[in-house]
Amino acid sequence: MKVGVFDSGIGGLTVVKSLLEHQFFEEIIYFGDTARVPYGIKDKNTIIRYAIEAVEFFKNFELDLIVVACNTVSAYALTEMRENATCPVVGVIESGALAAKNALTCKDANILIIGTKATVNSKSYEDELHSLGYNNLEAKATGLFVPLVEEEIYEGEILESTFKHYFEDIKSPDALILGCTHFPLIAPALQNYFGEKCQLIHSGDAIAQYLEKEFDFIERYPNPEIKFFASENPEALRKIAKKWLKL
Ligand code: DGL
């Protein structure tokens, strides 16, 4: 199987990491729209337009599947991507909500969703979680984490004061949905802030769980071919991919 993985920038590499761990694909084509990141502060029509352009780009590769490794795009543009694509398109929000359900034992568990402004405004996670019977929900846009991760700031003073800025009035939840694919990079710091009892839900692990259930992966590929593309400075993206994915 040949998969296309799409994100607004480098965040989707956290999803590639999970896909590699599961060895699902023979070939992975990654596209990061680095020239136009961040998407999380843009409006719905712009996000849809960019997402359709990504589908057009992927048409050069005869893919079997597109994984939208971006919560913002998954929240707004899945329908339009599916209309334009020649292969199935899966997003990370439905799978994220299902992963939360699998991780929690009780329906009145308190769930905190963090993501970009666009993702939080879409209420997509709330809709999915309500339909699974979870109503004790809170959502918070934490967009500053995106540039911090892009700057490779994963711990320390600046991050801690950003936590304080966003979370001062929030009590530790039973589960924290990392509703942005950049956020797993600061997962250890978030876990430390909210404590060990808080279950962190990661888009990459969630989509891997979902794909395992929905698709028949007959073979596994421990050494897939991976190609990285970016709309700006692909060399910088390749460098960071090598570092994060230990390639
Ligand atoms: N990685 C994107 C997401 O999952 C967010 C980054 C952006 O704002 O473009 O929502």
Boltz pocket constraint, residues with backbone or C-beta under 6 A from the ligand:
constraints:
  - pocket:
      binder: B
      contacts: [[A, 7], [A, 8], [A, 9], [A, 11], [A, 12], [A, 37], [A, 38], [A, 39], [A, 40], [A, 41], [A, 69], [A, 70], [A, 71], [A, 72], [A, 73], [A, 115], [A, 116], [A, 119], [A, 146], [A, 179], [A, 180], [A, 181], [A, 182]]
      max_distance: 6.0
